[in-house]
Amino acid sequence: MTTMTEASVREFKMPDVGEGLTEAEILKWYVQPGETVTDGQVVCEVETAKAAVELPIPYDGVVRALHFPEGTTVDVGTAIIAVDVSGGAAPAAEQPAPAAEQPPAPRPADEPKAEGSGRQPVLVGYGVATSSTRRRPRKGPEVPVQQASTAIQTELNGHGAAPPAASAVQERPLAKPPVRKLAKDLGVDLTTVVPSGPDGIITREDVHAAVARSQAPQQEAPVAAAPAPAQTAVSYDTTRETRIPVKGVRKATAAAMVGSAFTAPHVTEFVTVDVTRTMKLVEELKQDKEFAGLRVNPLLLIAKALLVAIRRNPDVNASWDEAAQEIVVKHYVNLGIAAATPRGLIVPNIKDAHAKTLPQLAESLGELVSTAREGKTSPAAMQGGTVTITNVGVFGVDTGTPILNPGESAILAVGAIKLQPWVHKGKVKPRQVTTLALSFDHRLVDGELGSKVLADVAAILEQPKRLITWA
């Protein structure tokens, strides 16, 4: 997303790299003022509420300025870097002599207004520089050509509203689908909300602020003046306390968990199971040529066991549609795997895991884990999950009561596998034992269904040959 401030300088704005995201933190700059950049070159890495993403620049030129230092959280639609596209000349104080070779001539500053003969290739999330497409005019007063062009450009970028002259004929407030749903759930009329987002977009904070004003109208004026003295009064001993800003993945996780815990009525059931045979099978599969180069571990067979249990009890794989008052049964399984990363907990999922063979599932698990550890998980990889597995056993924990990933029906927690005394064939013997915990949304899953799913997973892990007989 770019804007023109001078004939030769373009301002590159923070794009929306994932649906519903309103801000991102600049983690690292890969360029500095005076350096030459080319179309498609990565200039910085940012962290959104869902993942770390590298941002490419959509044109050639020389970096004029970086508007924010590393570690700054910037709203979507805010200019973050200025690039001189006039031919590579840096500011006079920094680089008086132009480069020997000039990059390809840039598009004129007024080109977006000119008629084009065809569409130009664009980078996703950054809009278009020129277009021959014409939008159907709105009913109402005629808007000047320059303002209409700006309105179309900003709307195509996904961040814009009409300019002030066109705002009088705007019939629908600007807000993204998740914000509209939030307003609907809270009973807020978006036409009464004052937008604070870029280009007049209504944000989640605006909706919550509208709710607060409606609940306590008498206190609105005092509250507006209260923050300044309250902030100055806050003090703490830095040698005894450390305050860490809540942002990025941590902020998104906190909001999601609070929303899930207080929206879906959770029920958690437990079962302790002898997984000795499963552990033996893991060792055998490691020697199988079909799994050469693949990572084989207990999580692989636990994931397959859950997929078989879902096939036997398909109603557990569902979601709750509050707006339509419907239960949506999914005929596919996008299996989420909770992964602890340096930036916080994320839950990428394996698309269509139900259709994968065991080697294919092993390959997908390996890719998912390695990508998460590198911090390269994309927002798309964390959307659309149906059920999740969280392996708390890697931390030596016996079990837990996991909170559902928002929009999902169930989550299976796997505890540590330990050698314990166990009655096997009438005798007490040392066996490898673990405890499983299944949390589920009681609106969707009743006790009988949840118990059947958990019992099936346990039965498969106790007798892994059921992977064949039940599948």
Wavefront OBJ file of the C-alpha trace (Angstrom):
o trace
v 0.000 0.000 0.000
v 1.590 3.300 -1.089
v 0.841 6.990 -1.281
v 2.530 9.888 -3.054
v 3.784 12.836 -0.988
v 6.049 14.331 -3.677
v 6.421 13.714 -7.370
v 9.355 11.362 -6.744
v 8.724 9.997 -3.224
v 6.413 7.153 -2.353
v 5.251 6.312 1.144
v 4.859 2.572 1.745
v 2.133 1.835 4.295
v 1.797 -1.028 6.732
v -0.419 -3.519 4.857
v -3.074 -5.817 6.284
v -1.192 -9.138 6.061
v -4.055 -11.146 7.561
v -7.818 -10.711 7.705
v -8.947 -8.629 10.647
v -5.456 -7.601 11.787
v -5.220 -3.927 12.766
v -1.568 -3.542 13.762
v 1.874 -5.109 13.493
v 5.214 -4.712 15.256
v 8.315 -3.929 13.230
v 10.806 -6.614 14.247
v 13.698 -5.829 11.928
v 14.649 -3.459 9.132
v 16.672 -4.990 6.284
v 17.393 -1.625 4.627
v 18.636 1.797 5.744
v 18.254 5.340 4.331
v 20.352 5.814 1.194
v 20.209 2.164 0.145
v 18.757 1.128 -3.214
v 15.742 -1.193 -3.253
v 14.166 -3.122 -6.105
v 10.622 -4.234 -6.815
v 9.838 -7.279 -4.652
v 12.810 -6.848 -2.285
v 12.078 -7.604 1.380
v 12.604 -4.429 3.404
v 11.458 -5.454 6.867
v 10.023 -8.206 9.042
v 6.903 -7.529 11.090
v 5.041 -9.532 13.685
v 1.270 -9.544 13.604
v -1.076 -11.080 16.094
v -0.711 -14.366 14.219
v 2.763 -14.671 12.721
v 6.016 -13.042 11.668
v 5.855 -11.846 8.056
v 8.436 -10.341 5.692
v 7.235 -7.324 3.705
v 8.457 -6.719 0.126
v 8.558 -3.244 -1.436
v 6.467 -2.962 -4.632
v 8.756 -0.649 -6.643
v 12.361 0.408 -7.381
v 14.080 3.381 -5.770
v 16.275 4.661 -2.954
v 15.217 4.620 0.700
v 14.571 8.195 1.824
v 13.508 7.516 5.433
v 12.408 4.843 7.926
v 9.507 6.312 9.881
v 9.606 3.908 12.839
v 12.419 2.136 14.705
v 12.501 -1.611 15.334
v 10.203 -2.712 18.150
v 7.471 -0.193 17.320
v 3.869 -1.336 16.943
v 2.273 0.405 13.964
v -1.372 0.545 12.906
v -2.318 -0.907 9.531
v -2.414 1.868 6.934
v 0.355 3.956 8.532
v 3.333 4.926 6.344
v 6.485 3.125 7.551
v 9.099 3.863 4.869
v 9.644 6.558 2.236
v 11.284 5.649 -1.086
v 12.563 8.052 -3.741
v 11.626 6.579 -7.116
v 13.042 9.423 -9.238
v 16.018 7.406 -10.360
v 17.980 6.391 -7.302
v 19.150 9.750 -5.903
v 19.403 9.907 -2.144
v 18.780 13.158 -0.198
v 21.373 15.813 -1.065
v 22.952 15.848 2.384
v 23.580 12.125 2.266
v 24.450 11.454 -1.387
v 25.124 14.503 -3.536
v 26.147 12.605 -6.669
v 23.595 10.416 -8.476
v 24.366 6.803 -9.272
v 26.115 6.030 -12.560
v 23.274 3.891 -13.726
v 19.645 4.832 -13.349
v 17.019 2.174 -12.563
v 14.103 1.818 -14.962
v 11.995 4.940 -15.211
v 9.288 4.932 -12.535
v 5.615 5.484 -13.130
v 4.678 9.176 -13.139
v 3.097 10.433 -9.974
v -0.174 11.168 -11.684
v -0.361 7.848 -13.555
v -3.103 6.394 -11.295
v -5.425 9.028 -12.751
v -4.587 8.236 -16.359
v -6.432 5.720 -18.433
v -4.580 2.392 -18.712
v -4.793 -0.219 -21.389
v -4.537 -3.149 -18.997
v -4.047 -4.235 -15.410
v -0.586 -4.177 -13.855
v 0.835 -7.083 -11.803
v 0.620 -6.282 -8.104
v 1.804 -7.622 -4.777
v -0.944 -9.032 -2.607
v -1.873 -6.600 0.158
v -0.399 -3.480 -1.516
v -3.120 -2.417 -3.912
v -2.601 -1.456 -7.539
v -0.697 1.403 -9.101
v -2.890 1.738 -12.167
v -6.093 0.156 -13.287
v -8.484 0.360 -16.174
v -11.304 -0.899 -13.992
v -14.083 1.582 -13.304
v -16.407 1.223 -10.324
v -20.120 1.834 -10.765
v -20.774 5.356 -9.431
v -22.737 5.761 -6.242
v -26.014 7.600 -6.272
v -25.630 11.096 -4.918
v -23.631 14.280 -5.506
v -20.847 14.042 -8.082
v -17.373 13.618 -6.554
v -14.371 15.398 -8.127
v -12.228 13.110 -10.308
v -9.122 13.358 -8.092
v -11.055 12.507 -4.935
v -12.914 9.668 -6.658
v -9.598 8.188 -7.821
v -8.231 8.341 -4.284
v -11.366 6.695 -2.905
v -11.148 3.834 -5.390
v -7.434 3.337 -4.704
v -7.839 3.236 -0.936
v -10.828 0.903 -1.146
v -8.851 -1.480 -3.364
v -6.059 -1.442 -0.801
v -8.536 -2.594 1.832
v -7.802 0.251 4.231
v -9.503 3.287 2.814
v -12.685 5.180 3.149
v -14.051 7.806 0.839
v -12.521 11.277 1.204
v -14.408 13.887 3.230
v -16.290 15.164 0.186
v -17.733 11.701 -0.424
v -18.414 10.860 3.202
v -21.804 12.524 3.047
v -23.071 9.852 0.669
v -21.464 6.934 2.516
v -24.299 4.611 3.393
v -22.416 1.872 5.243
v -19.799 2.383 7.993
v -16.355 0.999 7.158
v -15.500 -2.040 9.274
v -13.990 -5.442 8.624
v -16.120 -8.605 8.930
v -14.799 -9.617 12.395
v -15.560 -6.132 13.710
v -19.054 -6.204 12.216
v -19.700 -9.546 13.891
v -18.453 -8.185 17.210
v -20.762 -5.181 16.897
v -23.690 -7.448 16.078
v -22.962 -9.719 19.043
v -22.754 -6.720 21.392
v -25.808 -5.011 19.929
v -23.898 -1.954 18.703
v -25.141 0.106 15.743
v -22.031 0.832 13.677
v -23.528 4.054 12.351
v -23.266 5.485 15.892
v -19.617 4.478 16.378
v -16.843 7.045 15.986
v -14.033 5.423 13.933
v -10.410 5.761 15.016
v -8.755 3.469 12.481
v -6.892 4.581 9.373
v -9.077 6.193 6.707
v -12.138 6.052 8.942
v -12.233 2.295 9.585
v -14.048 1.199 12.742
v -11.876 -1.007 14.983
v -12.681 -3.455 17.770
v -11.599 -0.834 20.295
v -14.120 1.609 18.837
v -16.920 -0.919 19.295
v -15.921 -1.647 22.890
v -15.685 2.083 23.568
v -19.214 2.552 22.240
v -20.456 -0.165 24.596
v -18.712 1.478 27.533
v -20.250 4.860 26.723
v -23.734 3.396 26.478
v -23.384 1.640 29.830
v -22.043 4.623 31.761
v -23.053 7.858 29.984
v -22.741 10.023 33.097
v -19.121 9.036 33.585
v -18.026 9.653 29.994
v -16.499 13.089 30.599
v -14.568 12.198 33.779
v -13.263 8.994 32.200
v -11.878 10.913 29.234
v -9.797 13.111 31.529
v -8.805 10.370 33.961
v -6.064 8.486 32.064
v -3.398 11.211 32.248
v -3.115 11.458 36.055
v -3.640 7.704 36.416
v -0.672 6.964 34.164
v 1.639 9.389 35.920
v 0.717 7.877 39.274
v 1.853 4.378 38.275
v 5.245 3.496 39.737
v 7.081 0.291 40.604
v 10.493 -0.920 41.645
v 12.319 -1.970 38.474
v 14.756 -4.045 40.504
v 11.898 -6.157 41.880
v 9.471 -6.170 38.938
v 9.680 -6.367 35.172
v 6.817 -5.175 33.011
v 6.491 -6.742 29.565
v 4.191 -5.123 26.980
v 1.404 -7.418 25.838
v 1.475 -7.437 22.031
v 1.761 -9.618 18.963
v 1.100 -13.331 19.374
v 0.816 -13.049 23.166
v -1.898 -10.390 22.887
v -3.857 -12.386 20.331
v -3.574 -15.577 22.387
v -4.812 -13.839 25.528
v -7.831 -12.385 23.741
v -8.650 -15.716 22.083
v -8.414 -17.700 25.326
v -10.571 -15.248 27.272
v -13.125 -15.256 24.475
v -13.172 -19.045 24.307
v -13.295 -19.638 28.063
v -16.264 -17.309 28.554
v -18.152 -18.220 25.371
v -17.977 -22.006 25.054
v -19.032 -24.059 28.104
v -16.021 -26.319 28.623
v -16.143 -29.895 29.854
v -12.928 -31.898 30.357
v -12.701 -35.688 30.726
v -9.635 -37.777 31.557
v -8.403 -41.293 30.927
v -5.153 -43.060 31.846
v -3.976 -45.620 29.316
v -1.204 -48.174 28.792
v 0.622 -47.104 25.602
v 3.405 -49.693 25.706
v 2.354 -51.275 22.404
v 2.132 -47.851 20.745
v 5.684 -47.039 21.849
v 6.886 -50.343 20.380
v 5.150 -49.508 17.103
v 6.886 -46.117 17.048
v 10.264 -47.836 17.233
v 9.288 -50.251 14.455
v 8.107 -47.443 12.172
v 11.418 -45.641 12.590
v 13.059 -48.596 10.852
v 10.452 -48.781 8.071
v 11.729 -47.557 4.689
v 8.376 -45.830 4.047
v 9.282 -43.412 6.858
v 12.873 -42.802 5.792
v 13.749 -39.156 6.401
v 10.521 -38.547 8.335
v 10.175 -37.808 12.001
v 8.316 -40.620 13.771
v 7.230 -40.037 17.373
v 4.289 -40.835 19.671
v 2.489 -37.631 18.572
v 2.168 -39.077 15.069
v 0.218 -42.119 16.267
v -1.794 -40.042 18.756
v -2.817 -37.724 15.901
v -3.825 -40.704 13.771
v -5.755 -42.195 16.682
v -7.723 -38.953 17.095
v -8.502 -38.852 13.370
v -9.838 -42.419 13.495
v -11.918 -41.567 16.583
v -13.409 -38.591 14.737
v -14.249 -40.821 11.776
v -16.110 -43.136 14.159
v -17.821 -40.185 15.896
v -18.184 -37.521 13.172
v -20.541 -35.251 15.143
v -17.652 -34.188 17.380
v -16.055 -32.381 14.427
v -18.339 -29.354 14.387
v -18.632 -25.664 15.173
v -21.290 -23.404 16.674
v -22.831 -20.688 14.474
v -24.232 -18.207 16.952
v -25.690 -15.853 14.347
v -27.612 -18.582 12.507
v -28.227 -20.687 15.626
v -26.898 -23.756 13.831
v -24.397 -26.519 14.491
v -22.062 -26.860 11.511
v -20.726 -30.414 11.143
v -17.440 -30.463 9.216
v -16.791 -33.278 6.748
v -13.069 -32.587 6.857
v -10.535 -32.377 9.672
v -8.028 -29.541 9.866
v -5.940 -30.857 12.738
v -4.378 -28.158 14.911
v -1.114 -28.759 16.741
v -0.355 -26.367 19.600
v 3.244 -25.182 19.323
v 5.229 -23.166 21.868
v 7.481 -20.633 20.114
v 9.712 -17.818 21.412
v 6.950 -15.386 20.439
v 4.216 -17.305 22.244
v 1.745 -20.131 21.681
v 0.457 -20.664 18.144
v -1.838 -23.340 16.725
v -1.172 -24.033 13.040
v -3.221 -26.819 11.534
v -2.766 -29.585 8.983
v -5.356 -29.093 6.251
v -7.461 -32.149 5.390
v -5.538 -34.327 7.842
v -8.288 -36.949 7.638
v -7.318 -37.751 4.037
v -3.596 -38.285 4.680
v -1.794 -41.599 4.975
v 0.464 -42.162 7.978
v 3.662 -41.187 6.062
v 1.923 -38.095 4.668
v 0.752 -37.149 8.158
v 4.318 -37.584 9.463
v 5.628 -35.289 6.722
v 2.987 -32.635 7.445
v 3.719 -32.746 11.181
v 7.430 -32.328 10.546
v 6.895 -29.325 8.275
v 4.434 -27.740 10.696
v 6.804 -28.030 13.683
v 9.908 -26.806 11.831
v 8.064 -23.832 10.343
v 6.672 -22.869 13.754
v 10.101 -23.053 15.406
v 11.558 -20.792 12.703
v 8.769 -18.275 13.298
v 7.633 -18.532 9.679
v 4.105 -19.871 10.195
v 1.720 -17.964 7.920
v -1.645 -16.583 9.100
v -3.413 -18.921 6.653
v -1.839 -21.939 8.362
v -3.521 -20.945 11.626
v -7.017 -20.460 10.235
v -9.808 -22.963 9.727
v -8.874 -25.518 12.389
v -11.531 -27.968 13.582
v -9.879 -29.893 16.459
v -6.508 -29.516 18.199
v -3.871 -31.575 20.014
v -1.658 -30.042 22.701
v 1.268 -32.119 23.917
v 1.985 -30.963 27.475
v 3.870 -34.209 28.107
v 7.020 -32.751 26.530
v 7.304 -30.580 29.658
v 7.014 -33.573 31.997
v 3.409 -32.716 32.907
v 0.921 -35.534 33.519
v -2.092 -33.751 31.985
v -4.098 -30.529 31.990
v -7.479 -28.973 31.265
v -6.886 -27.312 27.888
v -8.949 -24.380 26.651
v -10.563 -24.742 23.245
v -9.113 -22.928 20.287
v -11.863 -20.423 19.298
v -14.297 -21.870 16.760
v -13.313 -25.479 17.438
v -15.249 -28.217 19.202
v -12.544 -30.203 21.013
v -8.908 -30.226 22.105
v -6.919 -33.269 23.250
v -4.150 -32.838 25.823
v -1.463 -35.541 25.927
v 0.493 -36.023 29.148
v 3.975 -37.347 29.746
v 4.554 -41.030 28.951
v 6.105 -42.629 32.035
v 7.118 -46.095 33.166
v 4.615 -47.029 35.897
v 3.391 -50.182 37.683
v 0.374 -51.477 35.783
v -1.761 -54.592 35.935
v -1.114 -56.419 32.680
v -2.496 -59.922 32.071
v -3.222 -60.352 35.762
v 0.226 -59.307 36.961
v 1.717 -56.019 38.077
v 4.371 -55.034 35.564
v 6.211 -51.863 34.576
v 4.354 -50.378 31.596
v 4.515 -47.112 29.692
v 1.473 -45.104 30.731
v 0.044 -41.686 29.908
v -3.016 -39.618 30.777
v -5.203 -38.046 28.108
v -7.577 -35.124 28.661
v -10.283 -34.087 26.211
v -11.947 -30.683 26.551
v -15.020 -30.067 24.421
v -17.715 -27.475 23.827
v -20.763 -28.730 25.704
v -23.090 -26.828 23.360
v -21.952 -29.145 20.563
v -20.762 -32.264 22.330
v -22.663 -33.971 25.106
v -21.064 -36.229 27.695
v -21.784 -39.440 25.801
v -20.211 -38.262 22.554
v -17.190 -36.754 24.271
v -16.657 -39.943 26.277
v -16.851 -42.113 23.159
v -14.225 -40.027 21.368
v -11.812 -40.117 24.301
v -12.401 -43.841 24.877
v -11.711 -44.575 21.191
v -8.425 -42.667 21.260
v -7.361 -44.539 24.396
v -8.378 -47.907 22.938
v -6.320 -47.297 19.780
v -3.231 -46.272 21.752
v -3.590 -49.351 23.941
v -4.049 -51.630 20.914
v -2.620 -49.783 17.877
v -3.749 -52.578 15.543
v -7.153 -50.849 15.781
v -5.692 -48.209 13.449
v -6.197 -50.872 10.800
v -9.354 -52.624 11.983
v -11.246 -49.386 12.772
v -9.940 -47.272 9.920
l 1 2 3 4 5 6 7 8 9 10 11 12 13 14 15 16 17 18 19 20 21 22 23 24 25 26 27 28 29 30 31 32 33 34 35 36 37 38 39 40 41 42 43 44 45 46 47 48 49 50 51 52 53 54 55 56 57 58 59 60 61 62 63 64 65 66 67 68 69 70 71 72 73 74 75 76 77 78 79 80 81 82 83 84 85 86 87 88 89 90 91 92 93 94 95 96 97 98 99 100 101 102 103 104 105 106 107 108 109 110 111 112 113 114 115 116 117 118 119 120 121 122 123 124 125 126 127 128 129 130 131 132 133 134 135 136 137 138 139 140 141 142 143 144 145 146 147 148 149 150 151 152 153 154 155 156 157 158 159 160 161 162 163 164 165 166 167 168 169 170 171 172 173 174 175 176 177 178 179 180 181 182 183 184 185 186 187 188 189 190 191 192 193 194 195 196 197 198 199 200 201 202 203 204 205 206 207 208 209 210 211 212 213 214 215 216 217 218 219 220 221 222 223 224 225 226 227 228 229 230 231 232 233 234 235 236 237 238 239 240 241 242 243 244 245 246 247 248 249 250 251 252 253 254 255 256 257 258 259 260 261 262 263 264 265 266 267 268 269 270 271 272 273 274 275 276 277 278 279 280 281 282 283 284 285 286 287 288 289 290 291 292 293 294 295 296 297 298 299 300 301 302 303 304 305 306 307 308 309 310 311 312 313 314 315 316 317 318 319 320 321 322 323 324 325 326 327 328 329 330 331 332 333 334 335 336 337 338 339 340 341 342 343 344 345 346 347 348 349 350 351 352 353 354 355 356 357 358 359 360 361 362 363 364 365 366 367 368 369 370 371 372 373 374 375 376 377 378 379 380 381 382 383 384 385 386 387 388 389 390 391 392 393 394 395 396 397 398 399 400 401 402 403 404 405 406 407 408 409 410 411 412 413 414 415 416 417 418 419 420 421 422 423 424 425 426 427 428 429 430 431 432 433 434 435 436 437 438 439 440 441 442 443 444 445 446 447 448 449 450 451 452 453 454 455 456 457 458 459 460 461 462 463 464 465 466 467 468 469 470 471
